[in-house]
Amino acid sequence: MNLKQVIEELIESFLLAGDLSLQLRNKGLTKTIKSDNTPVSNGDLEVNNLITKKISQITPNIPIISEETSDNKDKLNLKNFWLIDPIDGTYDYINNLDEFTINAGLIVNNKPVAGLINAPAKKRMFYSYGNQNAYELSDGNTINLSNKIVKKDRPITFISYSKKTKPEIQKIYNDLKVKENVKMKSSLKFCVVASGEYDGYVAEPRAYEWDIAAGHAILDHSGGSITDFNGNEILYGKKDLKNPSLILKGKTIL
């Protein structure tokens, strides 16, 4: 499989999915609450249909696991598969905020080998397909995040999903000499660490594999790293698809 070709064939569909998500929001979304008490909109479902259809055309023999498809989460012995979160940050999406993202990560041998993340309201598109091949497409320009020169003239700043810092996370902050943290939602946090705008992110076990797979690939391929609290590699295809603890580090502090 030519990963570069697969990902480049998907970029246009992800840009179209981003446009679709904004068009639907401008028209007014239909919102419901799922069985796990989280919101979902018609935008989530239509974006899911668009990107899963295109991915199925390009890689017809690779299973797709999507947050918004209820009949695909009980597959066993997953090794090579796609993980899709059509709208990560649904709260932001349905409340006219701008940090939501559209995500797909390709897993091979239980490891992320490629990813795409579009933040349409931010007009930022990120993708990767191997070491030293992580990119941002913005304003018609393509930037290789692996080669991007980042000026380090600020305190070490991490992203947080909550304003409250738990003791186990504060200990990691202290060890890494983190001076500031900024709240951010969705997988955009992986992208801005990969781009060097922020230095890392720490989270206790929470969320699901589709929330992090694409961002994991992009961060890893940009020169950053992701492990659990004990320094173990993050693998995918677990029975419950739940994430372990996470420590993201950008190349700014590696």
C-alpha positions in Angstrom: 0.0 0.0 0.0 1.4 3.4 -1.0 0.5 5.5 2.1 1.4 8.8 0.4 -0.9 8.1 -2.5 -3.8 7.0 -0.2 -3.5 10.1 2.0 -3.2 12.5 -0.9 -6.2 11.0 -2.5 -8.2 11.7 0.7 -7.2 15.3 1.2 -9.8 16.8 -1.2 -12.6 14.7 0.4 -11.6 16.0 3.9 -11.6 19.6 2.6 -15.1 18.9 1.1 -16.2 17.3 4.4 -15.1 20.5 6.2 -17.0 22.7 3.9 -20.1 20.4 4.3 -19.8 20.6 8.1 -19.9 24.4 8.1 -22.7 24.6 5.5 -24.9 22.3 7.6 -24.1 24.3 10.7 -25.0 27.5 9.0 -28.4 26.0 8.0 -29.1 24.8 11.5 -28.2 21.4 12.9 -30.5 18.7 14.1 -29.2 17.5 17.4 -29.9 14.3 19.5 -28.4 12.6 22.5 -26.8 9.2 22.1 -27.0 6.3 24.5 -23.7 7.3 26.2 -25.3 10.8 26.9 -23.1 12.6 24.4 -24.5 14.8 21.6 -24.6 14.0 17.9 -25.9 16.0 15.0 -26.9 15.4 11.4 -23.5 17.1 10.6 -21.6 14.3 12.4 -23.5 11.7 10.4 -23.3 13.3 7.0 -19.6 14.0 7.4 -19.2 10.4 8.5 -21.0 9.1 5.3 -18.8 11.3 3.0 -15.4 10.3 4.4 -16.2 6.6 5.0 -17.5 6.3 1.4 -14.3 7.8 0.0 -12.0 5.7 2.3 -13.9 2.5 1.3 -13.4 3.3 -2.4 -9.6 3.8 -1.9 -8.9 1.0 0.5 -11.9 -1.4 0.1 -10.3 -4.3 2.0 -9.5 -2.4 5.2 -12.2 -2.3 7.9 -13.4 1.1 9.1 -14.2 1.7 12.8 -16.1 5.0 13.2 -17.5 6.6 16.4 -20.8 7.2 14.6 -21.3 3.7 13.2 -22.7 1.5 16.0 -22.4 -1.9 14.2 -18.6 -1.8 13.8 -17.2 -1.5 17.3 -17.3 -5.2 18.4 -14.9 -6.6 15.8 -12.2 -8.8 17.3 -8.6 -9.4 16.3 -8.2 -6.0 14.7 -4.8 -5.4 13.2 -5.1 -3.3 10.1 -8.0 -0.8 10.1 -9.2 2.8 9.9 -10.3 4.8 13.0 -12.7 7.6 12.1 -14.1 10.4 14.3 -16.2 12.5 11.8 -16.6 15.4 14.3 -14.3 15.5 17.3 -15.5 18.2 19.6 -19.2 18.0 18.8 -20.0 20.4 21.6 -17.9 23.1 19.9 -19.4 22.2 16.6 -23.1 22.5 17.6 -22.4 25.7 19.6 -20.7 27.6 16.8 -17.2 27.3 18.2 -14.2 26.6 16.1 -12.0 23.9 17.6 -13.9 20.9 16.2 -12.0 18.5 13.8 -12.7 15.8 11.2 -10.4 12.8 11.7 -9.2 9.5 10.2 -6.2 7.5 11.3 -4.9 4.4 9.5 -3.7 1.6 11.7 -1.3 -1.1 10.4 -0.1 -3.9 12.8 -1.9 -2.0 15.6 0.2 1.1 15.1 -0.8 4.5 13.5 0.9 4.9 10.1 -1.0 7.8 8.6 -3.6 10.4 9.6 -5.7 13.3 8.4 -7.2 16.0 10.6 -9.2 19.0 9.2 -10.1 21.9 11.5 -12.5 23.6 9.0 -13.5 26.5 11.1 -9.8 27.2 11.7 -9.0 26.7 8.0 -6.3 24.3 8.9 -5.7 20.8 7.4 -3.1 18.4 8.7 -2.0 15.0 7.4 0.9 12.5 7.6 2.0 9.3 6.0 5.3 8.4 7.6 8.4 9.7 9.5 9.3 13.2 8.4 6.1 13.4 6.4 3.7 15.4 8.5 2.2 18.4 6.9 -0.1 21.4 7.3 -2.1 22.8 4.4 -3.3 26.3 5.1 -4.0 29.3 2.8 -2.9 27.2 -0.2 0.5 26.5 1.3 1.9 23.2 2.4 4.3 23.2 5.3 6.3 20.2 6.3 6.0 20.1 10.1 9.0 17.9 10.4 11.3 20.6 9.0 9.5 23.6 10.5 11.8 25.8 12.5 10.2 26.8 15.8 11.5 29.7 17.9 11.7 28.6 21.5 11.4 31.9 23.3 8.6 31.1 25.7 8.0 29.0 28.8 7.1 25.3 28.3 3.4 25.4 27.6 1.1 22.3 27.6 -2.5 21.9 26.5 -5.2 20.8 28.9 -8.7 19.5 28.3 -9.8 20.9 31.7 -9.1 24.0 33.7 -8.6 21.8 36.8 -5.2 20.0 37.0 -5.3 16.6 38.8 -2.4 15.8 41.1 -1.0 13.0 38.9 -1.0 15.3 36.0 0.6 18.2 38.0 3.4 15.8 39.0 4.2 15.2 35.3 4.0 18.9 34.7 6.5 19.5 37.5 8.9 16.8 36.1 8.7 18.3 32.6 9.1 21.9 34.0 5.7 22.9 32.5 5.1 26.6 33.3 1.7 27.2 31.7 -1.2 25.2 30.3 -4.0 26.3 27.9 -7.4 24.7 27.6 -8.1 23.2 24.2 -10.7 20.7 22.9 -10.6 18.0 20.2 -7.7 16.5 18.3 -6.5 20.0 17.3 -4.3 19.7 20.4 -2.2 17.0 18.7 -1.8 19.2 15.6 -0.7 22.4 17.5 1.9 20.3 19.4 3.1 18.8 16.1 3.4 22.3 14.7 5.4 23.6 17.6 2.8 26.1 18.8 2.6 24.2 22.1 4.9 21.7 23.8 2.7 18.8 24.9 -0.5 17.4 26.5 -1.2 15.0 29.4 -4.3 13.1 30.1 -5.4 10.3 32.4 -7.2 7.3 30.7 -10.2 8.8 28.9 -11.9 8.8 25.5 -11.5 6.3 22.7 -9.0 5.3 20.1 -10.8 7.2 17.3 -10.2 10.4 19.3 -6.4 10.1 19.1 -5.3 7.8 16.2 -5.0 10.5 13.5 -3.4 13.0 15.8 -1.0 10.3 17.1 0.2 9.6 13.5 0.6 13.4 12.7 2.5 14.1 16.0 4.7 11.0 15.7 5.6 11.8 12.0 6.4 15.4 12.9 9.1 14.3 15.3 7.1 14.3 18.5 6.2 11.4 20.7 3.3 9.8 22.6 3.4 7.3 25.4 1.4 6.3 28.4 2.4 7.5 31.9 4.8 4.6 32.2 6.5 5.3 28.9 4.8 2.5 27.1 3.9 2.6 23.4 0.3 3.3 22.5 -1.2 0.5 20.5 -4.6 0.3 18.8 -7.3 -2.4 18.4 -7.9 -3.0 22.1 -11.1 -4.9 22.9 -12.9 -1.9 24.3 -11.2 0.7 22.1 -10.5 2.8 25.2 -7.4 4.9 25.5 -4.8 4.5 28.2 -3.1 7.5 29.9 -1.3 9.8 27.5 1.8 12.0 27.5 2.3 14.0 24.3 5.6 15.7 23.7 6.4 17.9 20.8 9.9 18.1 19.2 10.3 21.4 21.0 11.0 19.6 24.3 12.5 16.2 23.1 
